[in-house]
Amino acid sequence: MNTQNIPACTHRPAALARARCFVSIVTAALALGAASSASATLIDFNSGATDYSDNFTEFGETGGANFIYSSSAGVGGGGGVAVSGNFDSMVYNTALDGFSTGTVSIEVSVFYKARSATNGTNNTSIVLGLVTSPDVQLSGSAGTWLSLHIQAQANTGGPTNFQASFRGRDGGTGLTGGGSSGTFQVTHNNWYKFSTVFSYDIAAETFSATALILDYGANGLAETPTIVLSFASNTLSNVSLTEAEQLFAVVRTGAPTATGANALDNFSLALTTVPEPASAGLLVALCVLGGTLSRRRHRGDVRSSD
């Protein structure tokens, strides 16, 4: 009886072998494409004061230094940023690729220690946003920006209610229609993770945002955080932001003695982009190669059965 060595991915029947080979090649190609289309950054402020000074610039809405590195202000008593004054912003120094360069989503997140005074006033609590220049204020009537805004709502006689809203400005023109969430409450001085994903619909040329706020408890180390807000916005059109080649991520806080944040930690960014032409071409090439190899295997199977 004649015997024949058969490669591992060409087991009989031949059709099944070809399918397995092709799926393996395509899976590898997709994994390569996914790896090349996403990037992430985390700054945990545990390496020292340079984590803040090298990576962020205070906007200075109210003058002075309202954001100060502290070795004990962060989650679990580690390094973090102490907030000492009202209504100010810290800008991440590294420019991000704009949506005009192929970016389809930017996720910004930060841990913050929430303040929730009884009878809270109608003021900003914390805001995550994108601006087209580091000298653009993430509020007011000037500039181009998008934000996911958490604001305290007056609640006479009880804990403060908060509400999320999707806002923006296009070259100074206010944008409306982004929508707002229902109200929610936070526990005074607990740590919360606030995450926002700003997404761009290439076909519709519109932006949307999602917000997620998780309660990590008094020390910020809860293994199973509680969801206090999950919000998906309506869409907004922002031509100036669409055309911007670079963007800057910003965190803005409100009054740390009332309904804002008195500490920040674990700032993170994640960008997802359309694969570059070279990467896309490689995916196609690998898929074509998979089909070619599959056909060659098939012809070899036919000849060996003659």
C-alpha angles and dihedrals in degrees: 000000000000118000129200132196110234120200114247095250097047101065115151134299093061094216091057091047093052091049092051093049093048093047091051092052094045091047090054091047093051091048090053091049093049092049092053095048102058136059133178139194130193125187110187098174091227096118096067142269093318089070085072103030095047096045107034141046122200112234093213103218092163099026127248128054113305095162115064128170114241127184090217105033097089140082112310091007093295130124119315146136118277116212113213106165144044129273109353137138138222116208123207104236099215112087115233125217110265125235089255088068095058103278111145101179140013120195118200122184139169139173113237135182104232127222118207114175119184112262092020118198129237096268141125116278102181135333133197117196154147125242131184094228133023090239093059113105115230091230139029129061104299137081134011121292148135124216144179100217126200111197134181115240120207111257108175115214097007146059116308119270117219131201134193123221136178111230141166152161128225109205090325096318113120117237122218135188101052090124135225136246128237117268124276138176134228133206113253112256095002120134117249132187110221115194129180129183115200108200131191123210103211095196097047094033091224136126131226134177140205127203131202125182119188126189110227096178134241096316097033093239104102110146092211109037121199120239110234098166136022113170136170117193134216118250129274131194115224112172096181092052091046090056097043114114093204138025138191127219117228138191116201124187136195133215110330092202096053125020104336132081127285098191140023133199144161101032112192140180132193124184127194119195139179107263113263117254092257092054093045090050090052091053091053092046092052092049091050089048089052091054092047093050090047092054092047091051089050093053089048091052091051093050093047090054094054 
